[in-house]
């Protein structure tokens, strides 16, 4: 295909139902004309504004507060800063290797599905989320609830995780605080609903 043909295809002939086609062509042009599926997938992830906004929210909810509590990072406006003395090149490599090992060990124990919990492709509708929070009013596992003098955050949790076929039906949803929800992750399908615990 000649340059003029490709340009015409992009400008007038390309039928779009999503941004994927022009995104792929643009990246292939930037990468010299060829790329692996993995490289393309990474580029798509970088360009996905929805994912970026999702991860911004997740980062603010956790791990920033947890790491800040341990004195590992500090947050000033949108800037997150590692609270450690100046590291040498070798020390940086050692910290990165230790982090990679922890991730690898965690994935080996829990499986690749841990990533599926990070990006929810079919989120719980806001009306259903409201109904679940109104029904439960507190964490149904530990009883924690938000108040003026606490930083408790309530999450709507899938009893049967999405990665294991769980639905957004209100009967598959329960309210957990951030810590209980993170502890449960996507490896458990226990219903902690108060009415079921009282039986």
NUMI-479259 format. One record per residue: residue number from 1; residue in three letters; x, y, z of N, C-alpha, C in turn. Coordinates in nm, 2 decimals, always signed. Example, Ala and Ser with C-alpha at 12.3 -4.5 7.8 and 13.67 -1.06 7.14 Angstrom:
// residues 2
SITE | 1 | ala | +1.32 | -0.57 | +0.78 | +1.23 | -0.45 | +0.78 | +1.32 | -0.33 | +0.78
SITE | 2 | ser | +1.28 | -0.22 | +0.71 | +1.37 | -0.11 | +0.71 | +1.29 | +0.00 | +0.79
END
This chain:
// residues 199
SITE | 1 | unk | +0.08 | -0.12 | +0.00 | +0.00 | +0.00 | +0.00 | +0.09 | +0.12 | +0.00
SITE | 2 | unk | +0.05 | +0.22 | -0.08 | +0.13 | +0.34 | -0.09 | +0.09 | +0.44 | +0.02
SITE | 3 | unk | +0.17 | +0.54 | +0.05 | +0.14 | +0.63 | +0.16 | +0.01 | +0.70 | +0.13
SITE | 4 | unk | -0.02 | +0.74 | +0.01 | -0.14 | +0.81 | -0.03 | -0.26 | +0.72 | +0.00
SITE | 5 | unk | -0.25 | +0.59 | -0.03 | -0.36 | +0.50 | -0.01 | -0.39 | +0.48 | +0.14
SITE | 6 | unk | -0.28 | +0.47 | +0.22 | -0.30 | +0.46 | +0.37 | -0.36 | +0.59 | +0.42
SITE | 7 | unk | -0.31 | +0.70 | +0.38 | -0.37 | +0.83 | +0.43 | -0.51 | +0.84 | +0.40
SITE | 8 | unk | -0.55 | +0.81 | +0.27 | -0.69 | +0.81 | +0.23 | -0.78 | +0.71 | +0.31
SITE | 9 | unk | -0.72 | +0.59 | +0.34 | -0.79 | +0.50 | +0.42 | -0.82 | +0.55 | +0.56
SITE | 10 | unk | -0.72 | +0.61 | +0.62 | -0.74 | +0.67 | +0.76 | -0.83 | +0.79 | +0.76
SITE | 11 | unk | -0.82 | +0.88 | +0.66 | -0.90 | +1.00 | +0.66 | -1.04 | +0.98 | +0.62
SITE | 12 | unk | -1.07 | +0.89 | +0.52 | -1.21 | +0.88 | +0.47 | -1.27 | +0.74 | +0.47
SITE | 13 | unk | -1.19 | +0.63 | +0.45 | -1.24 | +0.50 | +0.43 | -1.26 | +0.42 | +0.56
SITE | 14 | unk | -1.18 | +0.45 | +0.66 | -1.19 | +0.38 | +0.79 | -1.32 | +0.40 | +0.86
SITE | 15 | unk | -1.39 | +0.29 | +0.88 | -1.52 | +0.29 | +0.95 | -1.49 | +0.26 | +1.10
SITE | 16 | unk | -1.53 | +0.35 | +1.18 | -1.49 | +0.34 | +1.32 | -1.61 | +0.30 | +1.41
SITE | 17 | unk | -1.59 | +0.20 | +1.49 | -1.69 | +0.17 | +1.60 | -1.62 | +0.19 | +1.74
SITE | 18 | unk | -1.49 | +0.21 | +1.73 | -1.40 | +0.24 | +1.85 | -1.28 | +0.30 | +1.80
SITE | 19 | unk | -1.19 | +0.33 | +1.89 | -1.06 | +0.40 | +1.86 | -0.95 | +0.31 | +1.82
SITE | 20 | unk | -0.97 | +0.17 | +1.83 | -0.87 | +0.08 | +1.82 | -0.79 | +0.08 | +1.68
SITE | 21 | unk | -0.86 | +0.10 | +1.57 | -0.80 | +0.09 | +1.44 | -0.70 | +0.21 | +1.42
SITE | 22 | unk | -0.74 | +0.33 | +1.44 | -0.64 | +0.44 | +1.42 | -0.53 | +0.44 | +1.53
SITE | 23 | unk | -0.57 | +0.39 | +1.65 | -0.47 | +0.38 | +1.75 | -0.36 | +0.28 | +1.71
SITE | 24 | unk | -0.40 | +0.16 | +1.65 | -0.31 | +0.06 | +1.61 | -0.22 | +0.11 | +1.49
SITE | 25 | unk | -0.28 | +0.18 | +1.40 | -0.21 | +0.23 | +1.28 | -0.11 | +0.33 | +1.33
SITE | 26 | unk | -0.15 | +0.42 | +1.41 | -0.06 | +0.53 | +1.46 | +0.06 | +0.47 | +1.54
SITE | 27 | unk | +0.04 | +0.37 | +1.62 | +0.15 | +0.30 | +1.69 | +0.24 | +0.23 | +1.60
SITE | 28 | unk | +0.18 | +0.16 | +1.50 | +0.27 | +0.08 | +1.41 | +0.35 | +0.18 | +1.33
SITE | 29 | unk | +0.30 | +0.30 | +1.29 | +0.38 | +0.40 | +1.22 | +0.50 | +0.44 | +1.31
SITE | 30 | unk | +0.46 | +0.47 | +1.44 | +0.57 | +0.52 | +1.53 | +0.67 | +0.41 | +1.56
SITE | 31 | unk | +0.64 | +0.29 | +1.55 | +0.73 | +0.18 | +1.59 | +0.80 | +0.12 | +1.46
SITE | 32 | unk | +0.80 | +0.20 | +1.35 | +0.87 | +0.16 | +1.24 | +0.80 | +0.06 | +1.15
SITE | 33 | unk | +0.67 | +0.03 | +1.17 | +0.59 | -0.05 | +1.08 | +0.55 | -0.19 | +1.14
SITE | 34 | unk | +0.61 | -0.23 | +1.25 | +0.58 | -0.36 | +1.30 | +0.59 | -0.36 | +1.46
SITE | 35 | unk | +0.50 | -0.44 | +1.52 | +0.50 | -0.45 | +1.66 | +0.44 | -0.59 | +1.70
SITE | 36 | unk | +0.47 | -0.64 | +1.81 | +0.41 | -0.76 | +1.86 | +0.27 | -0.73 | +1.92
SITE | 37 | unk | +0.18 | -0.83 | +1.94 | +0.05 | -0.81 | +2.00 | +0.07 | -0.75 | +2.14
SITE | 38 | unk | +0.17 | -0.80 | +2.21 | +0.20 | -0.76 | +2.35 | +0.23 | -0.61 | +2.35
SITE | 39 | unk | +0.32 | -0.56 | +2.25 | +0.35 | -0.42 | +2.24 | +0.23 | -0.34 | +2.21
SITE | 40 | unk | +0.14 | -0.39 | +2.12 | +0.02 | -0.32 | +2.09 | -0.07 | -0.31 | +2.21
SITE | 41 | unk | -0.08 | -0.42 | +2.28 | -0.17 | -0.42 | +2.40 | -0.12 | -0.32 | +2.50
SITE | 42 | unk | +0.01 | -0.31 | +2.52 | +0.07 | -0.21 | +2.62 | +0.04 | -0.07 | +2.57
SITE | 43 | unk | +0.05 | -0.05 | +2.44 | +0.02 | +0.09 | +2.39 | -0.13 | +0.12 | +2.41
SITE | 44 | unk | -0.22 | +0.03 | +2.39 | -0.36 | +0.05 | +2.41 | -0.38 | +0.09 | +2.56
SITE | 45 | unk | -0.32 | +0.01 | +2.65 | -0.34 | +0.04 | +2.79 | -0.29 | +0.18 | +2.83
SITE | 46 | unk | -0.18 | +0.22 | +2.77 | -0.13 | +0.36 | +2.79 | -0.23 | +0.46 | +2.75
SITE | 47 | unk | -0.29 | +0.44 | +2.63 | -0.38 | +0.54 | +2.57 | -0.52 | +0.53 | +2.62
SITE | 48 | unk | -0.56 | +0.43 | +2.70 | -0.69 | +0.41 | +2.75 | -0.72 | +0.51 | +2.87
SITE | 49 | unk | -0.79 | +0.62 | +2.83 | -0.82 | +0.72 | +2.93 | -0.91 | +0.67 | +3.05
SITE | 50 | unk | -1.00 | +0.58 | +3.01 | -1.09 | +0.52 | +3.11 | -1.01 | +0.44 | +3.21
SITE | 51 | unk | -0.91 | +0.36 | +3.17 | -0.83 | +0.29 | +3.26 | -0.75 | +0.38 | +3.34
SITE | 52 | unk | -0.69 | +0.49 | +3.28 | -0.61 | +0.58 | +3.36 | -0.69 | +0.64 | +3.47
SITE | 53 | unk | -0.81 | +0.69 | +3.44 | -0.90 | +0.75 | +3.55 | -0.93 | +0.64 | +3.65
SITE | 54 | unk | -0.96 | +0.52 | +3.61 | -0.99 | +0.41 | +3.71 | -0.87 | +0.39 | +3.80
SITE | 55 | unk | -0.75 | +0.38 | +3.74 | -0.63 | +0.36 | +3.83 | -0.59 | +0.48 | +3.91
SITE | 56 | unk | -0.62 | +0.60 | +3.87 | -0.60 | +0.72 | +3.95 | -0.69 | +0.70 | +4.08
SITE | 57 | unk | -0.81 | +0.66 | +4.06 | -0.90 | +0.65 | +4.17 | -0.85 | +0.54 | +4.27
SITE | 58 | unk | -0.81 | +0.42 | +4.21 | -0.77 | +0.31 | +4.29 | -0.64 | +0.35 | +4.37
SITE | 59 | unk | -0.55 | +0.42 | +4.30 | -0.42 | +0.46 | +4.37 | -0.45 | +0.55 | +4.49
SITE | 60 | unk | -0.55 | +0.64 | +4.47 | -0.58 | +0.73 | +4.58 | -0.65 | +0.66 | +4.70
SITE | 61 | unk | -0.73 | +0.56 | +4.66 | -0.80 | +0.48 | +4.77 | -0.70 | +0.39 | +4.84
SITE | 62 | unk | -0.61 | +0.32 | +4.76 | -0.51 | +0.23 | +4.81 | -0.43 | +0.20 | +4.69
SITE | 63 | unk | -0.30 | +0.21 | +4.70 | -0.21 | +0.19 | +4.81 | -0.16 | +0.32 | +4.88
SITE | 64 | unk | -0.19 | +0.44 | +4.83 | -0.13 | +0.56 | +4.89 | -0.16 | +0.57 | +5.04
SITE | 65 | unk | -0.29 | +0.56 | +5.08 | -0.31 | +0.57 | +5.23 | -0.24 | +0.47 | +5.31
SITE | 66 | unk | -0.23 | +0.34 | +5.26 | -0.16 | +0.24 | +5.34 | -0.01 | +0.27 | +5.35
SITE | 67 | unk | +0.05 | +0.30 | +5.23 | +0.19 | +0.32 | +5.23 | +0.23 | +0.45 | +5.31
SITE | 68 | unk | +0.14 | +0.55 | +5.31 | +0.16 | +0.67 | +5.38 | +0.15 | +0.64 | +5.53
SITE | 69 | unk | +0.06 | +0.56 | +5.57 | +0.05 | +0.52 | +5.72 | +0.18 | +0.45 | +5.77
SITE | 70 | unk | +0.24 | +0.38 | +5.68 | +0.37 | +0.31 | +5.71 | +0.49 | +0.41 | +5.70
SITE | 71 | unk | +0.47 | +0.53 | +5.65 | +0.58 | +0.62 | +5.63 | +0.66 | +0.60 | +5.51
SITE | 72 | unk | +0.61 | +0.52 | +5.42 | +0.69 | +0.48 | +5.30 | +0.67 | +0.59 | +5.19
SITE | 73 | unk | +0.55 | +0.65 | +5.18 | +0.53 | +0.76 | +5.08 | +0.46 | +0.88 | +5.15
SITE | 74 | unk | +0.47 | +0.99 | +5.09 | +0.39 | +1.11 | +5.13 | +0.32 | +1.16 | +5.01
SITE | 75 | unk | +0.20 | +1.23 | +5.04 | +0.12 | +1.28 | +4.93 | +0.10 | +1.43 | +4.95
SITE | 76 | unk | +0.14 | +1.51 | +4.85 | +0.12 | +1.65 | +4.85 | +0.04 | +1.69 | +4.72
SITE | 77 | unk | -0.09 | +1.72 | +4.73 | -0.17 | +1.74 | +4.62 | -0.17 | +1.61 | +4.53
SITE | 78 | unk | -0.13 | +1.62 | +4.41 | -0.12 | +1.50 | +4.32 | +0.01 | +1.43 | +4.32
SITE | 79 | unk | +0.11 | +1.49 | +4.40 | +0.25 | +1.43 | +4.39 | +0.26 | +1.33 | +4.51
SITE | 80 | unk | +0.31 | +1.21 | +4.47 | +0.34 | +1.10 | +4.56 | +0.49 | +1.09 | +4.57
SITE | 81 | unk | +0.55 | +1.09 | +4.69 | +0.69 | +1.09 | +4.70 | +0.74 | +0.98 | +4.79
SITE | 82 | unk | +0.83 | +0.90 | +4.75 | +0.89 | +0.80 | +4.83 | +0.97 | +0.86 | +4.94
SITE | 83 | unk | +0.95 | +0.82 | +5.07 | +1.02 | +0.88 | +5.18 | +1.13 | +0.79 | +5.22
SITE | 84 | unk | +1.24 | +0.80 | +5.15 | +1.36 | +0.72 | +5.17 | +1.48 | +0.81 | +5.14
SITE | 85 | unk | +1.59 | +0.78 | +5.21 | +1.72 | +0.85 | +5.18 | +1.75 | +0.83 | +5.03
SITE | 86 | unk | +1.84 | +0.91 | +4.98 | +1.89 | +0.90 | +4.84 | +1.95 | +0.76 | +4.82
SITE | 87 | unk | +1.90 | +0.69 | +4.71 | +1.94 | +0.56 | +4.69 | +2.05 | +0.55 | +4.58
SITE | 88 | unk | +2.14 | +0.46 | +4.59 | +2.24 | +0.44 | +4.49 | +2.18 | +0.36 | +4.37
SITE | 89 | unk | +2.24 | +0.35 | +4.26 | +2.19 | +0.27 | +4.15 | +2.17 | +0.12 | +4.19
SITE | 90 | unk | +2.27 | +0.07 | +4.27 | +2.26 | -0.07 | +4.32 | +2.14 | -0.09 | +4.41
SITE | 91 | unk | +2.12 | +0.01 | +4.50 | +2.01 | +0.00 | +4.60 | +1.87 | +0.01 | +4.52
SITE | 92 | unk | +1.86 | +0.09 | +4.42 | +1.74 | +0.10 | +4.34 | +1.71 | -0.03 | +4.28
SITE | 93 | unk | +1.82 | -0.09 | +4.22 | +1.80 | -0.22 | +4.15 | +1.75 | -0.33 | +4.25
SITE | 94 | unk | +1.81 | -0.32 | +4.37 | +1.77 | -0.42 | +4.48 | +1.63 | -0.40 | +4.52
SITE | 95 | unk | +1.58 | -0.28 | +4.54 | +1.44 | -0.25 | +4.58 | +1.35 | -0.30 | +4.47
SITE | 96 | unk | +1.38 | -0.27 | +4.34 | +1.30 | -0.31 | +4.23 | +1.29 | -0.46 | +4.22
SITE | 97 | unk | +1.40 | -0.53 | +4.24 | +1.40 | -0.68 | +4.24 | +1.32 | -0.74 | +4.35
SITE | 98 | unk | +1.33 | -0.67 | +4.47 | +1.25 | -0.72 | +4.58 | +1.10 | -0.70 | +4.55
SITE | 99 | unk | +1.06 | -0.59 | +4.49 | +0.92 | -0.57 | +4.45 | +0.87 | -0.67 | +4.35
SITE | 100 | unk | +0.96 | -0.70 | +4.25 | +0.92 | -0.79 | +4.15 | +0.90 | -0.93 | +4.21
SITE | 101 | unk | +0.99 | -0.97 | +4.31 | +0.97 | -1.10 | +4.37 | +0.84 | -1.11 | +4.45
SITE | 102 | unk | +0.81 | -1.00 | +4.52 | +0.68 | -1.00 | +4.60 | +0.56 | -1.02 | +4.50
SITE | 103 | unk | +0.57 | -0.95 | +4.39 | +0.46 | -0.95 | +4.29 | +0.45 | -1.10 | +4.23
SITE | 104 | unk | +0.57 | -1.15 | +4.20 | +0.57 | -1.29 | +4.14 | +0.52 | -1.39 | +4.24
SITE | 105 | unk | +0.56 | -1.38 | +4.37 | +0.52 | -1.47 | +4.47 | +0.37 | -1.46 | +4.49
SITE | 106 | unk | +0.32 | -1.34 | +4.49 | +0.17 | -1.32 | +4.51 | +0.09 | -1.38 | +4.39
SITE | 107 | unk | +0.14 | -1.35 | +4.27 | +0.07 | -1.41 | +4.15 | +0.07 | -1.56 | +4.15
SITE | 108 | unk | +0.19 | -1.62 | +4.19 | +0.20 | -1.76 | +4.20 | +0.10 | -1.82 | +4.29
SITE | 109 | unk | +0.08 | -1.75 | +4.41 | -0.01 | -1.80 | +4.51 | -0.16 | -1.78 | +4.47
SITE | 110 | unk | -0.19 | -1.66 | +4.42 | -0.33 | -1.62 | +4.39 | -0.37 | -1.64 | +4.25
SITE | 111 | unk | -0.28 | -1.65 | +4.15 | -0.31 | -1.66 | +4.01 | -0.33 | -1.53 | +3.94
SITE | 112 | unk | -0.32 | -1.54 | +3.81 | -0.33 | -1.42 | +3.73 | -0.46 | -1.34 | +3.74
SITE | 113 | unk | -0.56 | -1.41 | +3.79 | -0.69 | -1.34 | +3.81 | -0.69 | -1.22 | +3.90
SITE | 114 | unk | -0.58 | -1.21 | +3.98 | -0.58 | -1.09 | +4.07 | -0.59 | -0.96 | +3.99
SITE | 115 | unk | -0.54 | -0.96 | +3.87 | -0.54 | -0.84 | +3.79 | -0.68 | -0.81 | +3.75
SITE | 116 | unk | -0.77 | -0.91 | +3.73 | -0.90 | -0.88 | +3.68 | -0.98 | -0.80 | +3.78
SITE | 117 | unk | -0.95 | -0.81 | +3.91 | -1.02 | -0.73 | +4.01 | -0.98 | -0.58 | +4.01
SITE | 118 | unk | -0.87 | -0.55 | +3.94 | -0.83 | -0.41 | +3.94 | -0.91 | -0.32 | +3.84
SITE | 119 | unk | -0.95 | -0.38 | +3.73 | -1.02 | -0.30 | +3.63 | -1.16 | -0.37 | +3.60
SITE | 120 | unk | -1.26 | -0.32 | +3.65 | -1.39 | -0.38 | +3.64 | -1.46 | -0.33 | +3.51
SITE | 121 | unk | -1.47 | -0.42 | +3.42 | -1.52 | -0.38 | +3.29 | -1.67 | -0.36 | +3.29
SITE | 122 | unk | -1.75 | -0.41 | +3.38 | -1.89 | -0.40 | +3.39 | -1.92 | -0.35 | +3.53
SITE | 123 | unk | -1.90 | -0.22 | +3.56 | -1.92 | -0.18 | +3.70 | -2.06 | -0.19 | +3.75
SITE | 124 | unk | -2.08 | -0.19 | +3.88 | -2.21 | -0.20 | +3.94 | -2.28 | -0.06 | +3.92
SITE | 125 | unk | -2.40 | -0.06 | +3.86 | -2.47 | +0.06 | +3.83 | -2.48 | +0.14 | +3.96
SITE | 126 | unk | -2.48 | +0.27 | +3.95 | -2.48 | +0.36 | +4.07 | -2.61 | +0.34 | +4.15
SITE | 127 | unk | -2.72 | +0.32 | +4.08 | -2.84 | +0.30 | +4.16 | -2.84 | +0.17 | +4.24
SITE | 128 | unk | -2.78 | +0.06 | +4.19 | -2.77 | -0.06 | +4.26 | -2.67 | -0.05 | +4.37
SITE | 129 | unk | -2.56 | +0.02 | +4.35 | -2.46 | +0.05 | +4.45 | -2.52 | +0.12 | +4.57
SITE | 130 | unk | -2.61 | +0.22 | +4.54 | -2.68 | +0.30 | +4.64 | -2.77 | +0.21 | +4.72
SITE | 131 | unk | -2.84 | +0.12 | +4.65 | -2.94 | +0.03 | +4.72 | -2.86 | -0.06 | +4.82
SITE | 132 | unk | -2.74 | -0.11 | +4.77 | -2.67 | -0.21 | +4.86 | -2.61 | -0.13 | +4.98
SITE | 133 | unk | -2.56 | -0.01 | +4.96 | -2.51 | +0.07 | +5.08 | -2.62 | +0.11 | +5.17
SITE | 134 | unk | -2.74 | +0.14 | +5.12 | -2.85 | +0.17 | +5.20 | -2.90 | +0.05 | +5.28
SITE | 135 | unk | -2.90 | -0.06 | +5.22 | -2.94 | -0.19 | +5.28 | -2.85 | -0.22 | +5.40
SITE | 136 | unk | -2.72 | -0.22 | +5.37 | -2.62 | -0.27 | +5.47 | -2.58 | -0.16 | +5.57
SITE | 137 | unk | -2.55 | -0.04 | +5.52 | -2.51 | +0.07 | +5.61 | -2.38 | +0.06 | +5.68
SITE | 138 | unk | -2.32 | -0.06 | +5.68 | -2.19 | -0.08 | +5.74 | -2.12 | -0.20 | +5.68
SITE | 139 | unk | -1.99 | -0.22 | +5.71 | -1.92 | -0.34 | +5.67 | -1.99 | -0.46 | +5.73
SITE | 140 | unk | -2.04 | -0.55 | +5.65 | -2.11 | -0.67 | +5.70 | -2.02 | -0.77 | +5.76
SITE | 141 | unk | -1.89 | -0.76 | +5.75 | -1.79 | -0.85 | +5.80 | -1.74 | -0.80 | +5.94
SITE | 142 | unk | -1.69 | -0.68 | +5.95 | -1.64 | -0.63 | +6.07 | -1.72 | -0.53 | +6.15
SITE | 143 | unk | -1.83 | -0.48 | +6.08 | -1.92 | -0.38 | +6.14 | -1.87 | -0.24 | +6.13
SITE | 144 | unk | -1.76 | -0.21 | +6.07 | -1.71 | -0.07 | +6.06 | -1.81 | +0.01 | +5.98
SITE | 145 | unk | -1.82 | +0.14 | +6.02 | -1.91 | +0.23 | +5.94 | -1.85 | +0.37 | +5.94
SITE | 146 | unk | -1.88 | +0.45 | +5.84 | -1.82 | +0.58 | +5.83 | -1.87 | +0.67 | +5.94
SITE | 147 | unk | -1.79 | +0.76 | +5.99 | -1.83 | +0.86 | +6.09 | -1.74 | +0.98 | +6.08
SITE | 148 | unk | -1.78 | +1.09 | +6.15 | -1.70 | +1.21 | +6.14 | -1.56 | +1.19 | +6.19
SITE | 149 | unk | -1.53 | +1.10 | +6.29 | -1.40 | +1.08 | +6.34 | -1.33 | +0.95 | +6.30
SITE | 150 | unk | -1.38 | +0.90 | +6.18 | -1.31 | +0.78 | +6.13 | -1.29 | +0.80 | +5.98
SITE | 151 | unk | -1.20 | +0.73 | +5.92 | -1.17 | +0.73 | +5.78 | -1.22 | +0.60 | +5.71
SITE | 152 | unk | -1.32 | +0.54 | +5.76 | -1.37 | +0.41 | +5.71 | -1.44 | +0.44 | +5.57
SITE | 153 | unk | -1.40 | +0.36 | +5.47 | -1.46 | +0.37 | +5.34 | -1.53 | +0.24 | +5.31
SITE | 154 | unk | -1.66 | +0.25 | +5.27 | -1.74 | +0.13 | +5.24 | -1.73 | +0.11 | +5.09
SITE | 155 | unk | -1.72 | -0.02 | +5.05 | -1.71 | -0.07 | +4.91 | -1.82 | -0.17 | +4.89
SITE | 156 | unk | -1.88 | -0.17 | +4.77 | -1.97 | -0.27 | +4.73 | -1.89 | -0.39 | +4.67
SITE | 157 | unk | -1.91 | -0.50 | +4.74 | -1.83 | -0.62 | +4.70 | -1.91 | -0.73 | +4.63
SITE | 158 | unk | -1.86 | -0.79 | +4.53 | -1.92 | -0.91 | +4.47 | -1.90 | -1.03 | +4.56
SITE | 159 | unk | -2.00 | -1.10 | +4.60 | -1.99 | -1.22 | +4.68 | -1.92 | -1.32 | +4.60
SITE | 160 | unk | -1.98 | -1.36 | +4.49 | -1.91 | -1.44 | +4.39 | -1.83 | -1.34 | +4.30
SITE | 161 | unk | -1.70 | -1.34 | +4.30 | -1.62 | -1.24 | +4.23 | -1.66 | -1.24 | +4.08
SITE | 162 | unk | -1.64 | -1.12 | +4.02 | -1.67 | -1.11 | +3.87 | -1.58 | -1.20 | +3.79
SITE | 163 | unk | -1.45 | -1.22 | +3.84 | -1.36 | -1.31 | +3.77 | -1.40 | -1.46 | +3.77
SITE | 164 | unk | -1.50 | -1.49 | +3.86 | -1.55 | -1.63 | +3.87 | -1.70 | -1.63 | +3.83
SITE | 165 | unk | -1.74 | -1.54 | +3.75 | -1.87 | -1.54 | +3.69 | -1.98 | -1.47 | +3.77
SITE | 166 | unk | -1.95 | -1.40 | +3.88 | -2.04 | -1.33 | +3.96 | -2.11 | -1.22 | +3.89
SITE | 167 | unk | -2.23 | -1.19 | +3.92 | -2.31 | -1.09 | +3.85 | -2.32 | -0.96 | +3.94
SITE | 168 | unk | -2.38 | -0.86 | +3.88 | -2.41 | -0.73 | +3.95 | -2.55 | -0.73 | +4.01
SITE | 169 | unk | -2.61 | -0.85 | +4.02 | -2.74 | -0.86 | +4.08 | -2.72 | -0.83 | +4.23
SITE | 170 | unk | -2.82 | -0.76 | +4.29 | -2.81 | -0.71 | +4.43 | -2.79 | -0.82 | +4.52
SITE | 171 | unk | -2.84 | -0.94 | +4.49 | -2.83 | -1.06 | +4.58 | -2.68 | -1.11 | +4.58
SITE | 172 | unk | -2.60 | -1.07 | +4.48 | -2.46 | -1.11 | +4.48 | -2.37 | -1.00 | +4.53
SITE | 173 | unk | -2.43 | -0.89 | +4.60 | -2.35 | -0.78 | +4.64 | -2.36 | -0.76 | +4.79
SITE | 174 | unk | -2.26 | -0.72 | +4.86 | -2.26 | -0.69 | +5.00 | -2.16 | -0.57 | +5.02
SITE | 175 | unk | -2.18 | -0.51 | +5.14 | -2.10 | -0.39 | +5.17 | -1.98 | -0.44 | +5.26
SITE | 176 | unk | -1.86 | -0.41 | +5.22 | -1.74 | -0.43 | +5.30 | -1.66 | -0.30 | +5.31
SITE | 177 | unk | -1.59 | -0.29 | +5.42 | -1.50 | -0.17 | +5.43 | -1.37 | -0.20 | +5.34
SITE | 178 | unk | -1.29 | -0.10 | +5.32 | -1.18 | -0.12 | +5.23 | -1.09 | -0.23 | +5.27
SITE | 179 | unk | -1.06 | -0.24 | +5.41 | -0.96 | -0.34 | +5.45 | -1.02 | -0.48 | +5.44
SITE | 180 | unk | -1.15 | -0.50 | +5.47 | -1.21 | -0.63 | +5.46 | -1.22 | -0.67 | +5.31
SITE | 181 | unk | -1.25 | -0.58 | +5.22 | -1.26 | -0.60 | +5.08 | -1.13 | -0.64 | +5.02
SITE | 182 | unk | -1.02 | -0.57 | +5.06 | -0.89 | -0.60 | +5.01 | -0.84 | -0.74 | +5.06
SITE | 183 | unk | -0.88 | -0.77 | +5.18 | -0.84 | -0.90 | +5.24 | -0.91 | -1.02 | +5.17
SITE | 184 | unk | -1.04 | -0.99 | +5.14 | -1.12 | -1.10 | +5.07 | -1.07 | -1.11 | +4.92
SITE | 185 | unk | -1.04 | -1.00 | +4.86 | -0.99 | -1.00 | +4.72 | -1.09 | -1.08 | +4.63
SITE | 186 | unk | -1.04 | -1.15 | +4.53 | -1.13 | -1.23 | +4.44 | -1.11 | -1.38 | +4.46
SITE | 187 | unk | -1.06 | -1.42 | +4.58 | -1.03 | -1.56 | +4.60 | -1.14 | -1.63 | +4.68
SITE | 188 | unk | -1.24 | -1.55 | +4.73 | -1.34 | -1.60 | +4.83 | -1.48 | -1.57 | +4.78
SITE | 189 | unk | -1.57 | -1.66 | +4.81 | -1.71 | -1.63 | +4.77 | -1.80 | -1.64 | +4.89
SITE | 190 | unk | -1.75 | -1.60 | +5.01 | -1.83 | -1.60 | +5.13 | -1.92 | -1.48 | +5.13
SITE | 191 | unk | -2.05 | -1.51 | +5.16 | -2.15 | -1.40 | +5.18 | -2.15 | -1.37 | +5.33
SITE | 192 | unk | -2.11 | -1.24 | +5.36 | -2.11 | -1.20 | +5.50 | -2.23 | -1.12 | +5.54
SITE | 193 | unk | -2.33 | -1.12 | +5.45 | -2.45 | -1.04 | +5.48 | -2.51 | -1.06 | +5.62
SITE | 194 | unk | -2.54 | -0.96 | +5.68 | -2.59 | -0.96 | +5.82 | -2.70 | -1.06 | +5.84
SITE | 195 | unk | -2.80 | -1.06 | +5.76 | -2.91 | -1.15 | +5.77 | -2.87 | -1.30 | +5.76
SITE | 196 | unk | -2.77 | -1.33 | +5.68 | -2.72 | -1.47 | +5.67 | -2.64 | -1.51 | +5.79
SITE | 197 | unk | -2.57 | -1.41 | +5.85 | -2.48 | -1.44 | +5.97 | -2.57 | -1.47 | +6.09
SITE | 198 | unk | -2.69 | -1.41 | +6.10 | -2.77 | -1.42 | +6.21 | -2.85 | -1.55 | +6.22
SITE | 199 | unk | -2.86 | -1.62 | +6.10 | -2.93 | -1.75 | +6.09 | -2.86 | -1.86 | +6.17
END
